[in-house]
Amino acid sequence: MKTSVKITKEVPVIGHYDVVVCGGGPAGFIAAIAAAREGVRTALIERYGFLGGMATIGFVNPVSVFTYNNSKVVGGVAWEFVERLQAMGGGFIESPLGNVAFEQEHYKLLAQRMCIEAGVNLYLHSYLSGCVMDGDRISEILIENKNGTEAISSKIFIDCTGDADLAYMAGVEMQPDEGKPLQPLSSYFILGGVDIDTPMMQEAIRHNKQGENCHCLPVREKLLEMKEELNIPEFGGPWFCRTGQPGVVTVNMSRTSGNAIDNRDYVKAECLLREDSFKMARILKENFEEFRNSYLIAVSVQAGIRETRRIKGIHTVTADEYVNAFRYPDSIARGAHPIDIHVASGPAQNITFLKTPAYVPYRALMAPTHSNLLVAGRCLSADKTAFASLRVQASCMDMGQAAGTAAALAAGENTSVQKVDADVLIDRLRAHGSVI
């Protein structure tokens, strides 16, 4: 029996760009818009047929956090996106935290619309499968789609895959695991027919209290009491969030351990989470008055991923720097979400609220070894504690704008990402509304 096969084939190069972004999630589509608005030829690669990443694939709702201590923390393209989302009836900006509840179809449409408006070339339904190295540079990436294997070249590449797929393929060193388990996987699901007008649900579906966990405590306490009696699966929260549609809420409560960069492990976990989502929907319906007439509309397209690979960058954001809001000379993005560490076994959640919004340095978005690669979003260089805050959408969007702008500068100057002038980058970001 064969244990391997060798394949050799010639792959057409179908595009030449200044900036190519891999991954169309919150960091990726914002990065692509930012780069294209700087006037450089930009392409965005996404494995699904729509943009939004965990927001639209995983139903992760709300987008958080844009405002803290009554001051804007994340602005720029990300804030433009949420304001436009609200204007089209698909987003709901909540005060004072600036969390944004949303309806995922509007989110998909607006992300696509803003990319096309900016002149981004979209390669959807295209799976990143490899890269070609030329010394310390990535010369081409390889993608798979219905056309077969195709190659795309670029001056600068940005990894916004969430799992640092491109960086890993290119040989970038990754962060150590620190001897701690990965945060659990979760599958959100959407329920219709929920009575959201009761005091409990009105409290639960709005995530707008600084310094408080927004889980639904009455439901949580009853579920914990009934856990053994009803054989309730492992759960967290629960967290409910409105979508703007009558009686429709997103539900975040399922959880299991699993490694999303191991295909077999991820498939096993995802199958379990899909089963658990149906069980949870039934348990809510049978035991809580607000859910008596509820019905399951959808389970997330794929299980939500909190944590996988992160690069070992020129600088690693540490817990001490993060909680003390250390301001770096090359600070290019912010974070204000609590340090939010979930455990896979049991309902526990370790949460630490920040006193002051934190900062992310440009150096955390690049490896010292690769001259034309940046990362943004979950791929950044941070320890597990700082990362537990920075993994959320608003911060990922903020990093995306910084990476997209920096990539455009590097491409325009024909220089490496390490040689981009941080002061010039910061000036460009502020000119486009970033709050640094």
C-alpha positions as MATLAB code, in Angstrom:
seq = 'MKTSVKITKEVPVIGHYDVVVCGGGPAGFIAAIAAAREGVRTALIERYGFLGGMATIGFVNPVSVFTYNNSKVVGGVAWEFVERLQAMGGGFIESPLGNVAFEQEHYKLLAQRMCIEAGVNLYLHSYLSGCVMDGDRISEILIENKNGTEAISSKIFIDCTGDADLAYMAGVEMQPDEGKPLQPLSSYFILGGVDIDTPMMQEAIRHNKQGENCHCLPVREKLLEMKEELNIPEFGGPWFCRTGQPGVVTVNMSRTSGNAIDNRDYVKAECLLREDSFKMARILKENFEEFRNSYLIAVSVQAGIRETRRIKGIHTVTADEYVNAFRYPDSIARGAHPIDIHVASGPAQNITFLKTPAYVPYRALMAPTHSNLLVAGRCLSADKTAFASLRVQASCMDMGQAAGTAAALAAGENTSVQKVDADVLIDRLRAHGSVI';
ca = [
       0.000    0.000    0.000;
       1.308    3.450   -0.943;
       2.086    5.843    1.894;
       2.541    8.908   -0.306;
       2.263   10.118   -3.883;
       4.379   12.639   -5.735;
       2.638   15.173   -7.946;
       4.359   17.576  -10.305;
       2.363   20.102  -12.277;
       2.703   23.464  -13.949;
       0.522   26.161  -12.365;
      -0.588   29.313  -14.217;
       0.067   32.687  -12.590;
      -3.318   34.387  -12.972;
      -2.638   37.737  -11.327;
       0.109   40.168  -10.319;
      -0.642   42.578   -7.477;
       0.929   45.028   -5.098;
      -0.926   43.622   -2.079;
      -2.660   40.264   -1.653;
      -4.695   39.547    1.475;
      -5.397   35.939    2.421;
      -8.615   35.532    4.412;
     -11.771   37.630    4.119;
     -12.753   37.850    7.785;
     -12.944   41.059    9.864;
      -9.186   41.669    9.652;
      -8.924   40.604    6.015;
     -11.637   42.556    4.268;
     -10.725   45.703    6.199;
      -7.044   45.197    5.273;
      -7.964   44.845    1.603;
     -10.113   47.982    1.639;
      -7.377   49.963    3.397;
      -4.712   48.858    0.933;
      -6.866   49.505   -2.139;
      -7.809   52.965   -0.893;
      -4.091   53.791   -0.845;
      -4.152   53.306   -4.610;
      -2.350   49.973   -4.946;
      -3.509   46.901   -6.868;
      -5.112   44.678   -4.260;
      -6.581   41.177   -4.225;
      -8.449   39.305   -1.486;
      -8.515   35.499   -1.255;
     -11.404   33.831    0.619;
     -12.312   30.134    0.872;
     -16.061   30.776    1.104;
     -18.314   32.558   -1.369;
     -18.782   35.539    0.937;
     -16.812   37.750    3.308;
     -16.992   38.290    7.047;
     -15.167   35.306    8.487;
     -16.347   34.282   11.940;
     -18.999   37.025   11.880;
     -20.822   35.484    8.929;
     -19.464   31.922    8.906;
     -19.637   31.495   12.670;
     -22.514   33.932   13.477;
     -20.254   35.567   16.118;
     -22.394   38.436   17.369;
     -21.892   41.270   18.426;
     -18.869   43.052   16.983;
     -17.034   44.410   20.025;
     -15.562   46.766   21.436;
     -15.433   50.191   19.715;
     -15.808   52.527   22.716;
     -14.366   52.377   26.228;
     -14.407   54.798   29.127;
     -16.734   56.919   26.956;
     -14.049   57.393   24.285;
     -13.705   55.884   20.828;
     -11.071   53.141   20.719;
     -11.458   51.783   17.185;
     -12.334   54.087   14.294;
     -11.280   54.278   10.669;
     -12.589   51.838    8.078;
     -14.016   49.582   10.791;
     -16.194   52.343   12.227;
     -17.248   53.404    8.735;
     -18.324   49.808    8.169;
     -20.510   49.643   11.295;
     -22.066   53.048   10.647;
     -22.957   51.975    7.114;
     -24.225   48.652    8.444;
     -26.541   50.484   10.834;
     -27.717   52.850    8.086;
     -28.759   49.927    5.882;
     -30.708   48.302    8.722;
     -28.313   45.452    9.410;
     -26.417   46.766   12.432;
     -27.276   48.237   15.820;
     -24.657   50.320   17.606;
     -25.128   50.067   21.367;
     -24.031   52.723   23.837;
     -21.830   53.218   25.740;
     -19.525   50.374   24.609;
     -20.122   50.705   20.898;
     -20.778   46.986   20.566;
     -22.573   46.259   17.318;
     -25.296   43.636   17.024;
     -25.854   42.658   13.410;
     -27.721   40.537   10.903;
     -25.243   38.413    9.008;
     -26.668   38.767    5.478;
     -26.363   42.558    5.646;
     -22.822   42.108    6.999;
     -21.906   39.903    4.008;
     -23.370   42.354    1.529;
     -21.691   45.441    2.958;
     -18.255   43.805    3.279;
     -18.484   42.752   -0.372;
     -19.802   46.147   -1.439;
     -17.032   48.121    0.288;
     -14.327   45.887   -1.193;
     -15.697   46.283   -4.705;
     -16.101   50.052   -4.237;
     -12.428   50.259   -3.236;
     -11.347   48.321   -6.318;
     -10.347   45.081   -4.577;
     -10.195   42.011   -6.841;
     -12.066   39.203   -5.080;
     -11.033   35.555   -5.405;
     -13.870   33.813   -3.559;
     -14.391   30.047   -3.322;
     -10.581   29.842   -3.345;
      -8.633   27.837   -0.783;
      -5.051   28.789    0.061;
      -2.966   25.650   -0.466;
       0.662   26.754   -0.521;
       3.244   29.355   -1.383;
       6.475   29.710   -3.339;
       9.478   31.230   -1.577;
      12.261   33.285   -3.127;
      14.782   33.720   -0.340;
      13.056   35.591    2.470;
      10.168   36.624    0.209;
       6.942   34.935   -0.775;
       6.861   35.217   -4.565;
       3.508   33.516   -5.200;
       0.683   31.906   -3.299;
      -1.181   28.859   -4.563;
      -4.957   28.658   -4.445;
      -7.404   25.880   -5.289;
     -10.810   26.457   -6.869;
     -12.989   25.106   -9.692;
     -10.386   26.338  -12.184;
      -7.803   24.039  -10.595;
      -4.568   25.120   -8.942;
      -3.682   28.754   -9.635;
      -0.850   31.043   -8.560;
      -0.973   34.742   -7.678;
       2.092   36.950   -7.268;
       2.379   40.099   -5.198;
       4.871   42.518   -3.754;
       3.373   42.189   -0.266;
       1.178   39.503    1.293;
      -1.018   39.811    4.388;
      -2.061   36.725    6.338;
      -5.546   37.235    7.766;
      -6.478   33.552    7.764;
      -7.001   33.489   11.536;
      -4.916   30.320   11.777;
      -1.728   31.894   10.350;
      -1.930   29.463    7.425;
       0.180   31.483    4.997;
       2.794   32.334    7.622;
       3.009   28.662    8.593;
       3.357   27.563    4.963;
       6.109   30.146    4.513;
       8.065   28.794    7.490;
       7.443   31.578   10.000;
       8.155   30.572   13.596;
       5.033   30.283   15.763;
       4.380   31.139   19.407;
       4.909   28.331   21.940;
       1.778   26.873   23.535;
       2.877   28.092   27.014;
       1.753   24.760   28.440;
      -1.885   25.822   28.433;
      -4.725   24.165   26.480;
      -6.357   25.899   23.532;
      -9.554   27.770   24.226;
     -12.600   25.705   23.224;
     -14.457   25.668   19.932;
     -18.081   26.834   19.852;
     -20.887   26.674   17.315;
     -23.306   29.576   17.501;
     -26.867   28.910   16.420;
     -29.789   31.152   15.515;
     -33.259   30.809   17.004;
     -36.507   32.327   15.756;
     -39.785   32.638   17.618;
     -38.137   33.899   20.813;
     -40.059   36.294   23.052;
     -37.449   39.020   23.261;
     -39.772   41.535   24.943;
     -39.518   40.104   28.477;
     -37.264   41.923   30.973;
     -34.831   38.987   31.027;
     -34.386   38.928   27.267;
     -34.255   42.706   26.907;
     -31.376   42.623   29.375;
     -29.683   39.657   27.688;
     -29.733   40.722   24.037;
     -27.938   44.027   24.637;
     -24.215   43.899   25.353;
     -23.690   47.450   26.533;
     -22.474   47.382   30.138;
     -18.811   48.124   30.671;
     -17.181   45.930   33.290;
     -19.936   43.304   33.289;
     -20.214   39.888   31.706;
     -23.187   39.947   29.362;
     -24.188   36.305   29.801;
     -27.831   35.601   30.727;
     -27.497   34.753   34.410;
     -31.061   33.459   35.058;
     -30.787   30.935   32.219;
     -27.244   29.991   33.227;
     -28.185   29.294   36.841;
     -31.166   27.125   35.896;
     -29.135   25.172   33.335;
     -26.431   24.482   35.925;
     -29.077   23.198   38.359;
     -30.519   20.880   35.705;
     -27.243   19.844   34.064;
     -27.051   16.285   35.391;
     -30.817   15.674   35.374;
     -31.187   16.666   31.695;
     -27.726   15.491   30.595;
     -26.964   18.983   29.317;
     -23.787   19.118   27.180;
     -20.841   21.314   28.149;
     -21.833   24.943   27.794;
     -20.711   28.475   28.477;
     -22.705   31.639   29.017;
     -25.215   31.567   27.491;
     -24.928   34.777   25.534;
     -27.889   35.916   23.440;
     -27.711   38.733   20.916;
     -30.327   40.436   18.769;
     -30.198   40.466   14.998;
     -32.836   43.132   14.313;
     -35.305   40.555   13.040;
     -38.441   40.056   15.182;
     -37.966   37.205   17.631;
     -34.597   36.166   16.195;
     -31.479   35.855   18.377;
     -28.014   34.372   18.044;
     -27.027   31.939   20.790;
     -23.477   31.371   22.026;
     -23.333   28.493   24.497;
     -21.957   25.257   22.999;
     -18.317   24.372   23.582;
     -15.834   21.544   23.275;
     -12.105   21.057   23.197;
     -10.520   20.637   19.800;
      -7.681   21.760   17.596;
      -8.961   23.574   14.522;
      -5.660   23.165   12.642;
      -5.937   19.379   12.871;
      -8.483   18.340   10.257;
      -9.574   15.107   11.956;
      -9.861   16.714   15.369;
     -11.784   19.685   14.007;
     -14.274   17.523   12.104;
     -14.927   15.437   15.214;
     -15.464   18.542   17.353;
     -17.681   20.206   14.778;
     -19.957   17.169   14.460;
     -20.350   17.123   18.246;
     -21.104   20.847   18.369;
     -23.777   20.525   15.688;
     -25.471   17.778   17.725;
     -25.134   19.883   20.881;
     -26.649   22.927   19.182;
     -29.824   20.975   18.443;
     -29.872   19.656   22.022;
     -29.418   23.141   23.460;
     -32.163   24.560   21.263;
     -34.550   21.871   22.517;
     -33.558   22.385   26.162;
     -34.155   26.125   25.915;
     -37.535   25.527   24.265;
     -38.693   23.030   26.888;
     -37.505   24.855   30.005;
     -37.783   28.616   29.503;
     -40.957   30.564   28.820;
     -39.203   33.004   26.485;
     -38.260   30.096   24.204;
     -41.554   28.165   24.282;
     -42.321   28.989   20.622;
     -38.715   29.062   19.437;
     -37.312   27.091   16.521;
     -33.849   26.501   15.147;
     -33.089   28.566   12.044;
     -29.420   27.744   11.490;
     -26.242   26.384   13.050;
     -23.036   28.210   12.169;
     -21.462   27.278    8.826;
     -18.386   26.101   10.702;
     -17.485   25.844   14.361;
     -16.169   29.066   15.836;
     -12.438   29.142   16.517;
     -11.033   31.105   19.435;
      -7.382   30.133   19.246;
      -4.865   28.320   17.040;
      -1.500   29.497   15.671;
       0.061   32.912   16.276;
       3.335   34.086   14.804;
       6.445   34.813   16.817;
       6.900   38.367   15.654;
       9.544   41.012   16.079;
       7.640   41.949   19.229;
       5.239   39.799   21.235;
       2.502   41.652   23.116;
       2.667   40.428   26.709;
      -0.011   40.266   29.376;
       1.834   42.834   31.496;
       2.088   45.300   28.603;
      -1.515   44.747   27.680;
      -3.212   45.136   31.055;
      -1.088   48.191   31.808;
      -1.910   49.787   28.432;
       1.742   50.197   27.508;
       1.989   52.604   24.592;
       4.632   51.577   22.074;
       6.357   54.087   19.794;
       4.883   52.130   16.856;
       1.364   51.613   18.273;
      -0.994   51.125   15.336;
      -4.121   49.486   16.797;
      -6.094   49.222   20.038;
      -7.851   46.659   22.199;
     -10.584   47.164   24.782;
     -12.361   43.825   25.061;
     -11.964   41.968   28.367;
      -9.252   39.339   28.595;
     -11.639   36.475   27.999;
     -10.327   32.934   28.541;
     -12.841   30.116   28.155;
     -12.264   26.575   29.376;
     -13.359   23.536   27.387;
     -14.446   21.323   30.296;
     -17.084   22.881   32.514;
     -18.883   26.223   32.309;
     -16.040   28.375   33.673;
     -14.782   31.541   32.035;
     -11.840   33.570   33.293;
     -12.500   37.211   32.538;
     -10.477   40.330   33.353;
     -11.796   43.770   32.486;
      -9.303   46.400   31.362;
      -8.964   49.707   33.172;
      -7.596   51.428   30.076;
      -7.705   50.391   26.403;
      -4.507   48.677   25.312;
      -2.229   49.030   22.284;
      -0.762   46.847   19.542;
       2.631   47.685   17.988;
       3.337   47.403   14.283;
       6.177   45.001   15.137;
       3.599   42.444   16.354;
       2.262   42.162   12.794;
       5.499   40.932   11.204;
       8.122   38.239   11.568;
      11.804   39.208   11.540;
      12.532   36.582    8.889;
      10.099   37.393    6.064;
      10.458   40.681    4.202;
       7.096   40.868    2.404;
       4.667   39.274    4.858;
       2.383   40.936    7.406;
      -0.317   39.388    9.563;
      -3.444   40.796   11.179;
      -6.211   39.482   13.406;
      -5.806   36.230   15.315;
      -2.407   35.592   13.692;
      -0.670   38.430   15.542;
       2.313   38.022   17.838;
       0.874   38.015   21.364;
       1.021   35.767   24.385;
      -2.067   33.754   25.302;
      -3.323   36.297   27.830;
      -3.089   39.409   25.662;
      -4.409   37.397   22.737;
      -7.531   36.470   24.723;
      -8.626   40.094   24.368;
      -7.239   40.943   20.930;
      -8.935   38.026   19.137;
     -12.290   39.861   18.883;
     -13.645   41.554   15.767;
     -13.127   45.265   16.428;
      -9.462   44.776   17.348;
      -8.956   42.468   14.362;
     -10.474   45.126   12.086;
      -8.166   47.757   13.577;
      -5.115   45.566   12.965;
      -6.400   44.895    9.458;
      -6.467   48.580    8.583;
      -2.918   48.990    9.904;
      -1.628   45.978    7.975;
      -3.368   47.015    4.754;
      -2.016   50.551    4.960;
       1.509   49.378    5.835;
       1.463   46.883    2.967;
       0.460   49.619    0.538;
       3.306   51.831    1.775;
       5.825   49.003    1.430;
       4.579   48.139   -2.049;
       4.614   51.755   -3.164;
       8.156   52.249   -1.927;
       9.388   48.829   -3.110;
      10.718   48.131    0.336;
      10.330   45.460    3.003;
       7.560   45.566    5.583;
      10.223   45.956    8.280;
      11.466   49.202    6.698;
       8.087   50.952    6.622;
       8.401   54.170    8.632;
       6.109   53.731   11.648;
       5.564   57.490   11.989;
       4.446   57.746    8.362;
       2.186   54.732    8.859;
       0.611   56.264   11.963;
       0.015   59.542   10.134;
      -1.716   57.685    7.293;
      -3.880   55.739    9.736;
      -4.929   58.879   11.593;
      -5.713   60.591    8.312;
      -8.194   57.786    7.656;
      -9.832   57.990   11.061;
      -7.905   55.493   13.170;
      -7.850   56.241   16.892;
      -4.297   55.601   18.056;
];
